[in-house]
Amino acid sequence: MPTINENRGHRLRELMDAQGLENKALAQVTGKSTSTVTQWKNGYEIHTEDIVVICPVIGCSADYLLLGHESASERTTEAHQLIEGLSSTDYQAVLHLLRRLSG
């Protein structure tokens, strides 16, 4: 029987695949290494401050990523589309703001 973290890792993997998002891109957004993203996908714990940054990028709520409380088909890609349209400077500003809000 999978652990809670393994289930979370499976959801992360599924959502990243649906977005066509590679480990390197998520690592860049979160400021973590690609090996950390791989660990998350393999069932290692994802810290709250990382979840706050990850969820808008992969188009799901924290409830879904943490607990699976909504179907993957209900997620939105609006945040992902908004992020893609940002300049590098604006992207860094948004990332900085999200990190401040989460900590």
N, CA, C and O atoms as a printed pandas DataFrame, in Angstrom:
     atom_number atom_name residue_name chain_id  residue_number  x_coord  y_coord  z_coord
0              1         N          MET        A               1    0.844   -1.183    0.000
1              2        CA          MET        A               1    0.000    0.000    0.000
2              3         C          MET        A               1    0.889    1.246    0.000
3              4         O          MET        A               1    1.767    1.373    0.853
4              5         N          PRO        A               2    0.672    2.167   -0.946
5              6        CA          PRO        A               2    1.518    3.361   -1.031
6              7         C          PRO        A               2    1.340    4.281    0.178
7              8         O          PRO        A               2    0.259    4.358    0.763
8              9         N          THR        A               3    2.411    4.970    0.538
9             10        CA          THR        A               3    2.344    5.948    1.625
10            11         C          THR        A               3    1.706    7.241    1.105
11            12         O          THR        A               3    1.519    7.416   -0.099
12            13         N          ILE        A               4    1.380    8.130    2.029
13            14        CA          ILE        A               4    0.809    9.431    1.652
14            15         C          ILE        A               4    1.770   10.174    0.732
15            16         O          ILE        A               4    1.348   10.754   -0.269
16            17         N          ASN        A               5    3.064   10.159    1.067
17            18        CA          ASN        A               5    4.044   10.859    0.234
18            19         C          ASN        A               5    4.193   10.214   -1.138
19            20         O          ASN        A               5    4.403   10.911   -2.130
20            21         N          GLU        A               6    4.087    8.889   -1.203
21            22        CA          GLU        A               6    4.157    8.214   -2.503
22            23         C          GLU        A               6    2.959    8.586   -3.362
23            24         O          GLU        A               6    3.102    8.794   -4.567
24            25         N          ASN        A               7    1.786    8.672   -2.757
25            26        CA          ASN        A               7    0.601    9.110   -3.495
26            27         C          ASN        A               7    0.768   10.547   -3.988
27            28         O          ASN        A               7    0.416   10.870   -5.122
28            29         N          ARG        A               8    1.301   11.389   -3.136
29            30        CA          ARG        A               8    1.561   12.781   -3.503
30            31         C          ARG        A               8    2.555   12.837   -4.670
31            32         O          ARG        A               8    2.361   13.599   -5.617
32            33         N          GLY        A               9    3.593   12.046   -4.600
33            34        CA          GLY        A               9    4.577   11.987   -5.677
34            35         C          GLY        A               9    3.960   11.539   -6.987
35            36         O          GLY        A               9    4.299   12.052   -8.053
36            37         N          HIS        A              10    3.051   10.578   -6.900
37            38        CA          HIS        A              10    2.353   10.104   -8.102
38            39         C          HIS        A              10    1.507   11.228   -8.703
39            40         O          HIS        A              10    1.497   11.417   -9.919
40            41         N          ARG        A              11    0.798   11.973   -7.851
41            42        CA          ARG        A              11   -0.004   13.092   -8.360
42            43         C          ARG        A              11    0.888   14.150   -8.991
43            44         O          ARG        A              11    0.551   14.699  -10.041
44            45         N          LEU        A              12    2.021   14.443   -8.364
45            46        CA          LEU        A              12    2.949   15.423   -8.918
46            47         C          LEU        A              12    3.429   14.974  -10.295
47            48         O          LEU        A              12    3.437   15.761  -11.242
48            49         N          ARG        A              13    3.820   13.732  -10.403
49            50        CA          ARG        A              13    4.296   13.182  -11.670
50            51         C          ARG        A              13    3.203   13.280  -12.742
51            52         O          ARG        A              13    3.464   13.689  -13.873
52            53         N          GLU        A              14    1.985   12.901  -12.370
53            54        CA          GLU        A              14    0.857   12.932  -13.301
54            55         C          GLU        A              14    0.582   14.359  -13.796
55            56         O          GLU        A              14    0.371   14.579  -14.988
56            57         N          LEU        A              15    0.588   15.303  -12.886
57            58        CA          LEU        A              15    0.314   16.695  -13.248
58            59         C          LEU        A              15    1.434   17.288  -14.100
59            60         O          LEU        A              15    1.173   18.015  -15.058
60            61         N          MET        A              16    2.665   16.977  -13.752
61            62        CA          MET        A              16    3.791   17.466  -14.555
62            63         C          MET        A              16    3.724   16.890  -15.962
63            64         O          MET        A              16    3.949   17.602  -16.940
64            65         N          ASP        A              17    3.418   15.609  -16.063
65            66        CA          ASP        A              17    3.291   14.972  -17.380
66            67         C          ASP        A              17    2.182   15.632  -18.194
67            68         O          ASP        A              17    2.343   15.878  -19.389
68            69         N          ALA        A              18    1.058   15.915  -17.542
69            70        CA          ALA        A              18   -0.073   16.543  -18.238
70            71         C          ALA        A              18    0.282   17.931  -18.758
71            72         O          ALA        A              18   -0.226   18.359  -19.794
72            73         N          GLN        A              19    1.152   18.632  -18.039
73            74        CA          GLN        A              19    1.578   19.975  -18.444
74            75         C          GLN        A              19    2.777   19.934  -19.397
75            76         O          GLN        A              19    3.145   20.949  -19.988
76            77         N          GLY        A              20    3.375   18.759  -19.537
77            78        CA          GLY        A              20    4.593   18.660  -20.331
78            79         C          GLY        A              20    5.762   19.335  -19.631
79            80         O          GLY        A              20    6.684   19.831  -20.278
80            81         N          LEU        A              21    5.719   19.349  -18.312
81            82        CA          LEU        A              21    6.714   20.051  -17.501
82            83         C          LEU        A              21    7.819   19.094  -17.088
83            84         O          LEU        A              21    7.553   18.046  -16.499
84            85         N          GLU        A              22    9.035   19.447  -17.389
85            86        CA          GLU        A              22   10.179   18.606  -17.038
86            87         C          GLU        A              22   10.713   18.967  -15.659
87            88         O          GLU        A              22   10.459   20.056  -15.146
88            89         N          ASN        A              23   11.455   18.038  -15.069
89            90        CA          ASN        A              23   12.035   18.264  -13.741
90            91         C          ASN        A              23   12.846   19.548  -13.692
91            92         O          ASN        A              23   12.775   20.295  -12.716
92            93         N          LYS        A              24   13.609   19.804  -14.731
93            94        CA          LYS        A              24   14.474   20.984  -14.763
94            95         C          LYS        A              24   13.662   22.272  -14.634
95            96         O          LYS        A              24   14.072   23.196  -13.932
96            97         N          ALA        A              25   12.517   22.334  -15.306
97            98        CA          ALA        A              25   11.681   23.540  -15.256
98            99         C          ALA        A              25   11.092   23.736  -13.863
99           100         O          ALA        A              25   11.085   24.854  -13.349
100          101         N          LEU        A              26   10.599   22.662  -13.245
101          102        CA          LEU        A              26   10.042   22.785  -11.900
102          103         C          LEU        A              26   11.146   23.114  -10.898
103          104         O          LEU        A              26   10.926   23.868   -9.951
104          105         N          ALA        A              27   12.306   22.558  -11.106
105          106        CA          ALA        A              27   13.438   22.867  -10.227
106          107         C          ALA        A              27   13.785   24.352  -10.309
107          108         O          ALA        A              27   14.072   24.988   -9.295
108          109         N          GLN        A              28   13.755   24.890  -11.509
109          110        CA          GLN        A              28   14.061   26.308  -11.697
110          111         C          GLN        A              28   13.036   27.189  -10.980
111          112         O          GLN        A              28   13.404   28.164  -10.326
112          113         N          VAL        A              29   11.766   26.849  -11.103
113          114        CA          VAL        A              29   10.700   27.632  -10.479
114          115         C          VAL        A              29   10.811   27.600   -8.955
115          116         O          VAL        A              29   10.613   28.621   -8.296
116          117         N          THR        A              30   11.121   26.448   -8.405
117          118        CA          THR        A              30   11.166   26.295   -6.950
118          119         C          THR        A              30   12.523   26.652   -6.352
119          120         O          THR        A              30   12.650   26.794   -5.136
120          121         N          GLY        A              31   13.533   26.795   -7.200
121          122        CA          GLY        A              31   14.866   27.069   -6.682
122          123         C          GLY        A              31   15.527   25.837   -6.086
123          124         O          GLY        A              31   16.493   25.944   -5.330
124          125         N          LYS        A              32   15.005   24.670   -6.429
125          126        CA          LYS        A              32   15.555   23.402   -5.938
126          127         C          LYS        A              32   16.318   22.710   -7.064
127          128         O          LYS        A              32   16.295   23.163   -8.209
128          129         N          SER        A              33   16.986   21.624   -6.734
129          130        CA          SER        A              33   17.718   20.867   -7.748
130          131         C          SER        A              33   16.773   19.908   -8.464
131          132         O          SER        A              33   15.696   19.583   -7.966
132          133         N          THR        A              34   17.201   19.463   -9.641
133          134        CA          THR        A              34   16.400   18.472  -10.370
134          135         C          THR        A              34   16.319   17.165   -9.581
135          136         O          THR        A              34   15.324   16.446   -9.672
136          137         N          SER        A              35   17.354   16.858   -8.815
137          138        CA          SER        A              35   17.303   15.628   -8.017
138          139         C          SER        A              35   16.263   15.743   -6.905
139          140         O          SER        A              35   15.653   14.742   -6.530
140          141         N          THR        A              36   16.052   16.948   -6.373
141          142        CA          THR        A              36   15.003   17.146   -5.367
142          143         C          THR        A              36   13.637   16.912   -5.992
143          144         O          THR        A              36   12.786   16.265   -5.383
144          145         N          VAL        A              37   13.412   17.431   -7.202
145          146        CA          VAL        A              37   12.138   17.202   -7.890
146          147         C          VAL        A              37   11.930   15.707   -8.122
147          148         O          VAL        A              37   10.829   15.193   -7.927
148          149         N          THR        A              38   12.973   15.022   -8.533
149          150        CA          THR        A              38   12.888   13.567   -8.719
150          151         C          THR        A              38   12.519   12.882   -7.403
151          152         O          THR        A              38   11.695   11.968   -7.386
152          153         N          GLN        A              39   13.120   13.316   -6.320
153          154        CA          GLN        A              39   12.808   12.741   -5.011
154          155         C          GLN        A              39   11.335   12.964   -4.660
155          156         O          GLN        A              39   10.672   12.053   -4.164
156          157         N          TRP        A              40   10.820   14.174   -4.916
157          158        CA          TRP        A              40    9.405   14.441   -4.651
158          159         C          TRP        A              40    8.527   13.476   -5.426
159          160         O          TRP        A              40    7.572   12.916   -4.888
160          161         N          LYS        A              41    8.862   13.286   -6.703
161          162        CA          LYS        A              41    8.070   12.404   -7.554
162          163         C          LYS        A              41    8.165   10.946   -7.098
163          164         O          LYS        A              41    7.284   10.140   -7.395
164          165         N          ASN        A              42    9.224   10.616   -6.384
165          166        CA          ASN        A              42    9.416    9.252   -5.885
166          167         C          ASN        A              42    8.914    9.066   -4.459
167          168         O          ASN        A              42    9.132    8.018   -3.853
168          169         N          GLY        A              43    8.233   10.094   -3.917
169          170        CA          GLY        A              43    7.600    9.920   -2.621
170          171         C          GLY        A              43    8.269   10.575   -1.434
171          172         O          GLY        A              43    7.877   10.329   -0.293
172          173         N          TYR        A              44    9.281   11.412   -1.676
173          174        CA          TYR        A              44    9.873   12.146   -0.565
174          175         C          TYR        A              44    8.978   13.329   -0.220
175          176         O          TYR        A              44    8.213   13.802   -1.060
176          177         N          GLU        A              45    9.076   13.799    1.008
177          178        CA          GLU        A              45    8.231   14.900    1.481
178          179         C          GLU        A              45    8.468   16.179    0.681
179          180         O          GLU        A              45    9.600   16.519    0.336
180          181         N          ILE        A              46    7.366   16.880    0.397
181          182        CA          ILE        A              46    7.424   18.193   -0.235
182          183         C          ILE        A              46    7.058   19.210    0.831
183          184         O          ILE        A              46    5.974   19.137    1.411
184          185         N          HIS        A              47    7.944   20.153    1.094
185          186        CA          HIS        A              47    7.694   21.147    2.136
186          187         C          HIS        A              47    6.622   22.148    1.705
187          188         O          HIS        A              47    6.442   22.411    0.516
188          189         N          THR        A              48    5.927   22.692    2.677
189          190        CA          THR        A              48    4.818   23.613    2.426
190          191         C          THR        A              48    5.224   24.778    1.550
191          192         O          THR        A              48    4.489   25.148    0.635
192          193         N          GLU        A              49    6.384   25.365    1.813
193          194        CA          GLU        A              49    6.805   26.527    1.020
194          195         C          GLU        A              49    7.022   26.153   -0.449
195          196         O          GLU        A              49    6.883   27.000   -1.331
196          197         N          ASP        A              50    7.356   24.909   -0.707
197          198        CA          ASP        A              50    7.506   24.443   -2.087
198          199         C          ASP        A              50    6.147   24.165   -2.717
199          200         O          ASP        A              50    5.942   24.440   -3.899
200          201         N          ILE        A              51    5.229   23.627   -1.944
201          202        CA          ILE        A              51    3.888   23.344   -2.457
202          203         C          ILE        A              51    3.210   24.625   -2.925
203          204         O          ILE        A              51    2.536   24.639   -3.956
204          205         N          VAL        A              52    3.391   25.705   -2.161
205          206        CA          VAL        A              52    2.796   26.999   -2.519
206          207         C          VAL        A              52    3.295   27.478   -3.874
207          208         O          VAL        A              52    2.548   28.116   -4.616
208          209         N          VAL        A              53    4.534   27.184   -4.204
209          210        CA          VAL        A              53    5.107   27.589   -5.492
210          211         C          VAL        A              53    4.729   26.596   -6.595
211          212         O          VAL        A              53    4.441   27.000   -7.721
212          213         N          ILE        A              54    4.729   25.313   -6.275
213          214        CA          ILE        A              54    4.491   24.252   -7.265
214          215         C          ILE        A              54    3.065   24.268   -7.818
215          216         O          ILE        A              54    2.867   24.181   -9.030
216          217         N          CYS        A              55    2.085   24.375   -6.943
217          218        CA          CYS        A              55    0.684   24.190   -7.360
218          219         C          CYS        A              55    0.232   25.112   -8.492
219          220         O          CYS        A              55   -0.391   24.626   -9.436
220          221         N          PRO        A              56    0.511   26.410   -8.447
221          222        CA          PRO        A              56    0.094   27.245   -9.578
222          223         C          PRO        A              56    0.770   26.848  -10.892
223          224         O          PRO        A              56    0.186   26.982  -11.967
224          225         N          VAL        A              57    1.976   26.370  -10.794
225          226        CA          VAL        A              57    2.731   25.995  -11.999
226          227         C          VAL        A              57    2.157   24.733  -12.638
227          228         O          VAL        A              57    2.049   24.646  -13.862
228          229         N          ILE        A              58    1.790   23.757  -11.811
229          230        CA          ILE        A              58    1.275   22.498  -12.354
230          231         C          ILE        A              58   -0.243   22.495  -12.482
231          232         O          ILE        A              58   -0.832   21.511  -12.929
232          233         N          GLY        A              59   -0.877   23.603  -12.088
233          234        CA          GLY        A              59   -2.305   23.762  -12.316
234          235         C          GLY        A              59   -3.202   22.945  -11.409
235          236         O          GLY        A              59   -4.170   22.340  -11.872
236          237         N          CYS        A              60   -2.891   22.920  -10.120
237          238        CA          CYS        A              60   -3.766   22.217   -9.178
238          239         C          CYS        A              60   -3.803   22.978   -7.863
239          240         O          CYS        A              60   -2.996   23.877   -7.624
240          241         N          SER        A              61   -4.740   22.608   -7.027
241          242        CA          SER        A              61   -4.809   23.193   -5.687
242          243         C          SER        A              61   -3.860   22.434   -4.763
243          244         O          SER        A              61   -3.456   21.308   -5.054
244          245         N          ALA        A              62   -3.514   23.064   -3.653
245          246        CA          ALA        A              62   -2.708   22.378   -2.645
246          247         C          ALA        A              62   -3.464   21.168   -2.098
247          248         O          ALA        A              62   -2.856   20.143   -1.789
248          249         N          ASP        A              63   -4.799   21.286   -1.977
249          250        CA          ASP        A              63   -5.609   20.152   -1.509
250          251         C          ASP        A              63   -5.433   18.937   -2.410
251          252         O          ASP        A              63   -5.315   17.808   -1.935
252          253         N          TYR        A              64   -5.416   19.185   -3.711
253          254        CA          TYR        A              64   -5.265   18.048   -4.617
254          255         C          TYR        A              64   -3.869   17.443   -4.506
255          256         O          TYR        A              64   -3.724   16.226   -4.386
256          257         N          LEU        A              65   -2.845   18.290   -4.545
257          258        CA          LEU        A              65   -1.486   17.755   -4.484
258          259         C          LEU        A              65   -1.243   17.037   -3.159
259          260         O          LEU        A              65   -0.655   15.956   -3.137
260          261         N          LEU        A              66   -1.692   17.630   -2.064
261          262        CA          LEU        A              66   -1.450   17.036   -0.752
262          263         C          LEU        A              66   -2.320   15.815   -0.475
263          264         O          LEU        A              66   -1.841   14.795    0.020
264          265         N          LEU        A              67   -3.608   15.937   -0.802
265          266        CA          LEU        A              67   -4.556   14.926   -0.343
266          267         C          LEU        A              67   -5.356   14.247   -1.441
267          268         O          LEU        A              67   -6.039   13.256   -1.184
268          269         N          GLY        A              68   -5.284   14.767   -2.666
269          270        CA          GLY        A              68   -6.041   14.183   -3.758
270          271         C          GLY        A              68   -7.518   14.522   -3.706
271          272         O          GLY        A              68   -8.344   13.734   -4.165
272          273         N          HIS        A              69   -7.874   15.687   -3.152
273          274        CA          HIS        A              69   -9.273   16.040   -2.936
274          275         C          HIS        A              69  -10.018   16.655   -4.106
275          276         O          HIS        A              69  -11.129   17.152   -3.924
276          277         N          GLU        A              70   -9.459   16.638   -5.270
277          278        CA          GLU        A              70  -10.201   17.054   -6.458
278          279         C          GLU        A              70   -9.690   16.233   -7.616
279          280         O          GLU        A              70   -8.569   15.726   -7.574
280          281         N          SER        A              71  -10.482   16.098   -8.629
281          282        CA          SER        A              71  -10.033   15.292   -9.755
282          283         C          SER        A              71   -9.047   16.082  -10.594
283          284         O          SER        A              71   -9.111   17.310  -10.653
284          285         N          ALA        A              72   -8.150   15.385  -11.232
285          286        CA          ALA        A              72   -7.156   16.034  -12.078
286          287         C          ALA        A              72   -7.828   16.822  -13.196
287          288         O          ALA        A              72   -7.282   17.822  -13.661
288          289         N          SER        A              73   -9.007   16.383  -13.632
289          290        CA          SER        A              73   -9.688   17.077  -14.721
290          291         C          SER        A              73  -10.244   18.427  -14.284
291          292         O          SER        A              73  -10.577   19.256  -15.130
292          293         N          GLU        A              74  -10.350   18.663  -12.974
293          294        CA          GLU        A              74  -10.867   19.927  -12.472
294          295         C          GLU        A              74   -9.789   21.007  -12.349
295          296         O          GLU        A              74  -10.097   22.180  -12.138
296          297         N          ARG        A              75   -8.554   20.611  -12.480
297          298        CA          ARG        A              75   -7.476   21.589  -12.299
298          299         C          ARG        A              75   -7.487   22.606  -13.437
299          300         O          ARG        A              75   -8.038   22.360  -14.510
300          301         N          THR        A              76   -6.885   23.717  -13.181
301          302        CA          THR        A              76   -6.860   24.774  -14.185
302          303         C          THR        A              76   -5.439   25.026  -14.647
303          304         O          THR        A              76   -4.486   24.848  -13.889
304          305         N          THR        A              77   -5.307   25.435  -15.878
305          306        CA          THR        A              77   -3.985   25.763  -16.403
306          307         C          THR        A              77   -3.806   27.273  -16.498
307          308         O          THR        A              77   -2.806   27.750  -17.036
308          309         N          GLU        A              78   -4.777   28.029  -15.973
309          310        CA          GLU        A              78   -4.709   29.490  -16.067
310          311         C          GLU        A              78   -3.409   30.043  -15.468
311          312         O          GLU        A              78   -2.747   30.873  -16.090
312          313         N          ALA        A              79   -3.045   29.588  -14.270
313          314        CA          ALA        A              79   -1.828   30.080  -13.631
314          315         C          ALA        A              79   -0.607   29.746  -14.475
315          316         O          ALA        A              79    0.296   30.568  -14.630
316          317         N          HIS        A              80   -0.586   28.545  -15.014
317          318        CA          HIS        A              80    0.536   28.127  -15.859
318          319         C          HIS        A              80    0.645   29.028  -17.089
319          320         O          HIS        A              80    1.742   29.439  -17.468
320          321         N          GLN        A              81   -0.477   29.327  -17.698
321          322        CA          GLN        A              81   -0.485   30.190  -18.881
322          323         C          GLN        A              81   -0.036   31.598  -18.536
323          324         O          GLN        A              81    0.681   32.233  -19.309
324          325         N          LEU        A              82   -0.457   32.086  -17.376
325          326        CA          LEU        A              82   -0.035   33.419  -16.952
326          327         C          LEU        A              82    1.468   33.472  -16.718
327          328         O          LEU        A              82    2.138   34.427  -17.111
328          329         N          ILE        A              83    1.981   32.442  -16.079
329          330        CA          ILE        A              83    3.413   32.399  -15.784
330          331         C          ILE        A              83    4.234   32.364  -17.073
331          332         O          ILE        A              83    5.265   33.028  -17.180
332          333         N          GLU        A              84    3.767   31.580  -18.054
333          334        CA          GLU        A              84    4.485   31.488  -19.324
334          335         C          GLU        A              84    4.598   32.837  -20.026
335          336         O          GLU        A              84    5.564   33.084  -20.748
336          337         N          GLY        A              85    3.608   33.714  -19.815
337          338        CA          GLY        A              85    3.588   34.998  -20.498
338          339         C          GLY        A              85    4.405   36.080  -19.824
339          340         O          GLY        A              85    4.501   37.191  -20.347
340          341         N          LEU        A              86    4.994   35.788  -18.681
341          342        CA          LEU        A              86    5.750   36.804  -17.949
342          343         C          LEU        A              86    7.155   36.993  -18.517
343          344         O          LEU        A              86    7.776   36.061  -19.029
344          345         N          SER        A              87    7.626   38.221  -18.409
345          346        CA          SER        A              87    9.030   38.478  -18.732
346          347         C          SER        A              87    9.877   37.842  -17.635
347          348         O          SER        A              87    9.361   37.495  -16.573
348          349         N          SER        A              88   11.150   37.694  -17.884
349          350        CA          SER        A              88   12.051   37.096  -16.905
350          351         C          SER        A              88   12.054   37.908  -15.605
351          352         O          SER        A              88   12.062   37.331  -14.517
352          353         N          THR        A              89   12.048   39.209  -15.709
353          354        CA          THR        A              89   12.057   40.082  -14.534
354          355         C          THR        A              89   10.766   39.920  -13.740
355          356         O          THR        A              89   10.802   39.785  -12.516
356          357         N          ASP        A              90    9.617   39.932  -14.434
357          358        CA          ASP        A              90    8.330   39.762  -13.754
358          359         C          ASP        A              90    8.215   38.377  -13.128
359          360         O          ASP        A              90    7.686   38.227  -12.026
360          361         N          TYR        A              91    8.712   37.367  -13.836
361          362        CA          TYR        A              91    8.681   36.003  -13.325
362          363         C          TYR        A              91    9.445   35.923  -12.002
363          364         O          TYR        A              91    8.963   35.328  -11.038
364          365         N          GLN        A              92   10.629   36.519  -11.960
365          366        CA          GLN        A              92   11.433   36.503  -10.739
366          367         C          GLN        A              92   10.730   37.252   -9.615
367          368         O          GLN        A              92   10.799   36.837   -8.458
368          369         N          ALA        A              93   10.052   38.356   -9.945
369          370        CA          ALA        A              93    9.319   39.124   -8.938
370          371         C          ALA        A              93    8.163   38.311   -8.365
371          372         O          ALA        A              93    7.944   38.315   -7.153
372          373         N          VAL        A              94    7.420   37.611   -9.227
373          374        CA          VAL        A              94    6.313   36.770   -8.772
374          375         C          VAL        A              94    6.839   35.637   -7.906
375          376         O          VAL        A              94    6.269   35.339   -6.856
376          377         N          LEU        A              95    7.903   35.014   -8.333
377          378        CA          LEU        A              95    8.499   33.926   -7.565
378          379         C          LEU        A              95    8.931   34.420   -6.185
379          380         O          LEU        A              95    8.699   33.746   -5.182
380          381         N          HIS        A              96    9.558   35.596   -6.135
381          382        CA          HIS        A              96    9.990   36.188   -4.865
382          383         C          HIS        A              96    8.777   36.435   -3.961
383          384         O          HIS        A              96    8.817   36.130   -2.769
384          385         N          LEU        A              97    7.704   36.987   -4.529
385          386        CA          LEU        A              97    6.497   37.256   -3.770
386          387         C          LEU        A              97    5.882   35.969   -3.227
387          388         O          LEU        A              97    5.491   35.918   -2.060
388          389         N          LEU        A              98    5.791   34.939   -4.051
389          390        CA          LEU        A              98    5.234   33.662   -3.603
390          391         C          LEU        A              98    6.047   33.070   -2.452
391          392         O          LEU        A              98    5.490   32.524   -1.500
392          393         N          ARG        A              99    7.349   33.185   -2.552
393          394        CA          ARG        A              99    8.203   32.667   -1.465
394          395         C          ARG        A              99    7.996   33.457   -0.181
395          396         O          ARG        A              99    7.981   32.875    0.904
396          397         N          ARG        A             100    7.836   34.776   -0.286
397          398        CA          ARG        A             100    7.591   35.596    0.888
398          399         C          ARG        A             100    6.255   35.249    1.520
399          400         O          ARG        A             100    6.148   35.172    2.744
400          401         N          LEU        A             101    5.231   35.038    0.695
401          402        CA          LEU        A             101    3.906   34.709    1.204
402          403         C          LEU        A             101    3.874   33.354    1.886
403          404         O          LEU        A             101    3.116   33.143    2.833
404          405         N          SER        A             102    4.696   32.443    1.406
405          406        CA          SER        A             102    4.665   31.089    1.951
406          407         C          SER        A             102    5.510   30.942    3.218
407          408         O          SER        A             102    5.406   29.935    3.918
408          409         N          GLY        A             103    6.323   31.915    3.509
409          410        CA          GLY        A             103    7.227   31.731    4.638
410          411         C          GLY        A             103    7.071   32.722    5.679
411          412         O          GLY        A             103    7.777   32.676    6.686
